[in-house]
Amino acid sequence: MEYNDAMKNRMKRLEGQLRGVLKMMEENKDCKDVITQLSASRSAIDRAIGLVVSSNLVECIQDADDQENKEASINEAVQLLVKSR
């Protein structure tokens, strides 16, 4: 699967967000603020997972040559989503 620039940029923003959380911890910031940022990071990760799985599903379905392969691809994508939770 190819990852487009938008997805890579999303991951870079997430990386920056996590570095910011680490800096907050190093500066002994209030735990409520740290938790708020960690929660936002988790949400961003969840959205990224959803995008990767949905893109993968579209790609697999387009590449599948028969109904059985399409169903297998859909089941695999669903399992990836379930696993991510």
N, C-alpha and C positions, 0 to 999 in steps of 0.2 A: 504494500500500500504506500502511496506517495502522500506525504504530509505537506500541505500548502503553506505558504508564508503566513497566512492568517493564523493557522494553528500553531506554528512555531512562535509567532509573536505572542500569542495567548500564553504559551508556556514560559516565555521570557518574562512576561508581566507577573505570572504566578511565582516565578523564581525570585523576582524582586520583592514581591509581597512577603514571601517566606524569609528572605534576608532581613526585611524590615521587622518581622516578628522576632527574629533572633536578636536583632539590635535592641528591640524593646526589652527583651529578657536580660540582655547584658547590662542595660541601663536600669534594671530593676523597676520597670514601669508597673503600674497597677495591674493586677491580674485580670480585672474586668476588661481592660483595654486589650491585653494580650489575647484573652479568650475571644473577644470580638473579632480580632484580626485573624485568629486561627479558624474561626467559624467561616469567615469570608473566604479564606484560602480553601477550606474544605468544599465550600459551594463552588468555587472556581474549578477545583479538581473534578467535582461531580459533573459540571457542565462540559468540561473537556472530555471526560470519559464518554459522555453521551454523544458528543460530536464525533469522536473517533469511531465508536461503535456504529453510529448511523451512517457515517461515510463508508465504513467497511461493509455494512450491510448492502448499501446501494451498489457498491463496486462488485461484491460477490454475486448479487442477483443479476446484475448486468452481464457478468462473466459466466454465470451458470448456463449450461447448455440444455438442461432438462428440468422438469418439475421436481424430481427427487433431490437434485443438487440445490435447487432454490429453497426447498423446505429445510434441508440440512443447514444451509447458510443462515436462514432465519432462526432456527433453533440455536445455532451457535451464538448468534448475536444476542439472543434473549439470555442465554446462559452467561455471557460476558457481562450483561447488565446486572443480572442477579448477583453474580460474583462480586461486582464492584460495590454493592451495598453492604 
